Amino acid sequence: MKIAVASPSYPKSIEDGIAQIAKLAKDAATQQASVVCFPETYLPGYPGFGAEKSTPENMQAALKKVCAIAAENAICIIIPMDWFENGELLNVAYVISKTGEPLGYQTKNQLDPSEDNIWAAGTERQLFEVDGLKFGITICHEGFRYPESVRWAARHGAQIVFHPHFTGSDTVGVQLTQWGDKHSPYYEKAMMMRAMENTIYFASAGYATKYQEAASSIISPQGECIAHVPYGEAGVAVAEIDLDKATGLLAKRFKPGLV
């Protein structure tokens, strides 16, 4: 099976975000990907960079449009977004089937300290299954700095963990040129470790910023980057994955009683 990670530009508005989702989902589907993952809170956009304000109404409307895009292209879409539930604002990644049916969402449970006044932290984890592919989701900070979030999914049968994230900016930073360079920020090395330490695939999706600190990448269970979107370019990376290699061996050998 083939999977994809998207690297869109920061959305100028919710409608601009929807338009980019439609284009990149179509690009991924044309390359026969079964699933495509977008970056963290792509709707309405990560806070602090000019995102349109989210409301329960515009997020519901946006989700409905993404469902239509998934059905039109017959591809499962993982769309991270703001979501309102029981009076709380959550950072979630919604999973939409290739027929356009919402299958549920994963909350960001481990917030970055800077996000404590933006979102409420989630409290549960779950797995999803699409076309025989079992996967979990970990969102940005928790996937980079809380490897337990990935190990939980691997120990419960996930063959891949998708990782929507946001790094870098369009205003200041260093332009990276080589994936995994020793002088680059640690983020891509963390992606490698999440795959290797669990013997599963790891697929990380981020924004195409001018000063991007990590590429949208697909990592094999051996820690090899098998596909990534070039830095600063909007597009999708598609890779064929061999589920027989996603054994979860090292995750299953973990001894939680020793912790």
C-alpha positions in Angstrom: 0.0 0.0 0.0 1.0 3.6 -0.5 0.7 6.4 2.0 1.3 10.2 1.7 2.3 13.1 3.9 1.3 16.6 2.7 3.4 19.8 3.1 1.0 22.7 2.3 1.7 26.4 2.7 0.3 28.2 5.7 -3.4 28.9 5.0 -4.3 32.5 4.3 -7.8 31.6 5.4 -9.9 28.5 6.1 -11.1 28.6 2.5 -7.5 28.8 1.3 -6.7 25.8 3.5 -9.6 23.8 2.0 -8.4 24.6 -1.5 -4.9 23.4 -0.7 -6.3 20.3 0.9 -8.3 19.6 -2.2 -5.2 20.0 -4.5 -2.8 17.9 -2.4 -5.3 15.2 -1.6 -5.9 14.9 -5.4 -2.1 14.7 -6.0 -1.8 12.0 -3.4 -4.7 10.0 -4.8 -3.4 10.3 -8.3 -0.2 8.6 -7.1 -2.4 5.8 -5.6 -1.9 6.7 -1.9 -4.6 5.2 0.4 -4.0 7.8 3.2 -2.7 11.4 3.3 -1.9 13.3 6.4 -1.8 17.1 6.8 0.1 19.2 9.3 -1.0 20.2 12.9 -4.1 22.3 13.2 -4.1 23.0 9.5 -7.6 24.3 9.9 -7.6 27.2 10.6 -3.8 27.2 10.9 -1.4 27.0 13.8 -2.0 30.0 16.2 0.2 33.1 16.2 0.9 33.1 12.5 -2.2 35.0 11.2 -4.8 32.1 11.4 -8.4 32.9 10.9 -10.3 32.5 14.2 -12.0 29.2 14.6 -15.6 28.8 15.8 -17.7 25.6 16.3 -19.7 26.6 13.1 -16.8 27.2 10.7 -14.9 24.1 12.0 -18.0 21.9 11.4 -18.4 23.4 7.9 -14.7 22.9 7.1 -14.9 19.2 8.3 -17.9 18.7 6.0 -15.9 20.1 3.0 -12.9 17.9 3.8 -15.2 14.8 3.9 -16.4 15.7 0.4 -12.8 16.0 -0.8 -12.0 12.5 0.6 -15.0 11.0 -1.1 -14.3 12.7 -4.4 -10.8 11.4 -4.5 -11.4 8.0 -2.7 -8.6 8.7 -0.2 -8.5 8.6 3.6 -7.6 12.1 4.9 -6.1 12.8 8.3 -7.0 16.5 8.8 -5.7 18.2 12.0 -7.9 21.0 13.2 -9.3 23.0 16.0 -12.4 21.2 17.5 -14.9 22.3 20.0 -16.2 19.6 22.4 -18.2 20.1 25.6 -17.2 23.7 25.8 -13.5 23.0 25.3 -11.2 23.9 22.4 -9.2 20.8 21.4 -6.2 20.3 19.1 -7.3 17.2 17.1 -6.5 15.1 14.0 -9.7 13.9 12.4 -9.6 10.7 10.3 -12.0 10.7 7.3 -12.5 7.5 5.3 -12.2 7.3 1.5 -16.0 7.4 1.3 -16.1 10.7 3.2 -17.2 9.3 6.6 -15.6 10.8 9.8 -14.0 7.9 11.7 -13.2 9.9 14.8 -10.3 12.0 16.0 -7.1 11.8 18.1 -6.6 14.6 20.6 -3.3 16.2 21.4 -2.9 15.0 24.9 0.6 16.3 25.7 0.6 20.0 25.1 3.7 22.2 24.7 3.9 24.6 27.7 3.3 27.5 25.3 -0.1 25.9 24.3 -1.6 25.6 27.8 -3.6 28.8 27.3 -4.7 27.8 23.8 -6.2 24.3 23.9 -7.4 21.9 26.5 -5.4 18.7 26.7 -7.0 15.5 25.6 -6.9 12.4 27.8 -7.3 9.3 25.5 -5.6 7.5 22.7 -7.0 5.2 20.0 -6.1 3.4 16.9 -7.7 3.6 13.4 -7.9 1.1 10.6 -8.1 1.8 6.9 -7.8 -0.8 4.2 -6.2 -3.2 6.6 -3.7 -0.5 7.8 -3.7 0.0 11.6 -2.4 3.3 12.7 -2.1 5.7 15.6 -1.6 9.5 15.6 0.6 11.6 17.8 0.6 15.4 17.4 3.8 17.6 17.2 5.3 18.1 20.6 4.1 14.8 22.0 5.6 12.8 19.2 8.9 14.7 19.3 9.3 14.8 23.1 7.0 12.1 24.5 8.0 8.8 22.8 5.5 7.0 25.0 2.7 8.3 22.8 4.1 6.4 19.8 5.0 3.3 21.8 1.4 3.1 23.1 0.2 2.8 19.5 2.9 0.3 18.5 2.2 -1.9 21.5 -1.5 -1.9 20.6 -0.9 -3.0 17.0 -0.2 0.1 15.0 1.9 -0.5 11.9 2.4 3.2 11.4 2.0 6.4 13.5 1.1 9.6 11.7 2.6 12.8 13.2 1.1 16.1 12.2 3.4 18.9 13.3 4.4 22.5 13.0 8.1 23.7 12.9 9.8 26.8 11.6 8.4 30.1 10.2 8.3 32.3 7.1 10.1 35.2 8.8 13.3 34.0 10.6 15.5 30.9 10.7 18.0 28.9 8.6 17.1 27.3 5.3 17.8 23.5 5.5 19.2 21.7 2.5 20.0 18.1 3.6 17.6 15.8 5.4 18.9 14.7 8.8 22.0 16.9 8.7 23.9 16.8 12.0 23.7 20.6 12.2 19.9 20.7 11.7 17.4 20.8 14.5 16.8 17.5 16.2 13.3 17.0 14.8 14.1 14.6 11.9 16.4 12.6 14.2 13.4 12.2 16.5 11.3 10.9 13.6 14.0 8.3 12.9 14.0 7.2 16.6 10.2 6.9 16.8 10.3 4.4 13.9 13.4 2.5 15.0 12.6 2.1 18.7 9.2 0.6 17.8 9.9 -1.2 14.5 7.1 0.6 12.8 6.7 3.2 10.1 6.5 6.9 11.1 5.0 9.5 8.9 5.4 13.2 9.8 3.6 16.1 8.1 4.5 19.7 8.5 4.0 23.1 6.9 6.0 24.3 3.9 7.5 27.3 5.6 10.5 29.4 4.2 12.6 28.4 7.2 11.3 24.9 7.8 12.9 23.0 10.6 11.8 19.5 9.6 10.6 18.1 6.3 7.3 16.2 5.8 8.8 12.7 5.9 8.0 9.0 5.8 10.4 6.8 7.8 10.8 3.0 7.6 10.9 0.7 10.6 14.7 0.6 10.1 14.9 4.4 10.5 15.5 5.2 6.9 13.8 8.3 5.3 12.1 6.7 2.3 10.3 9.9 1.1 10.1 13.5 2.0 8.9 16.8 0.5 11.7 19.3 -0.4 12.1 22.0 2.2 9.9 25.1 1.6 8.0 23.5 -1.2 4.3 22.7 -1.1 3.5 19.2 -2.2 3.1 15.6 -1.1 5.6 12.8 -0.5 4.2 9.3 -1.4 5.9 6.0 -0.5 5.0 2.4 -0.8 5.2 0.6 2.6 5.6 -3.1 3.3 3.4 -3.9 6.3 5.3 -7.1 6.9 8.2 -5.1 8.0 6.1 -3.1 10.6 6.4 -5.9 13.2 6.4 -3.7 16.3 9.1 -6.0 17.6 10.9 -3.6 19.8 7.7 -2.0 21.1 6.4 -5.5 22.0 9.6 -6.3 23.9 9.2 -3.3 26.2 8.9 -4.2 29.9 6.5 -1.6 31.4 6.9 -3.2 34.8 10.5 -1.9 35.0 9.5 1.7 34.6 
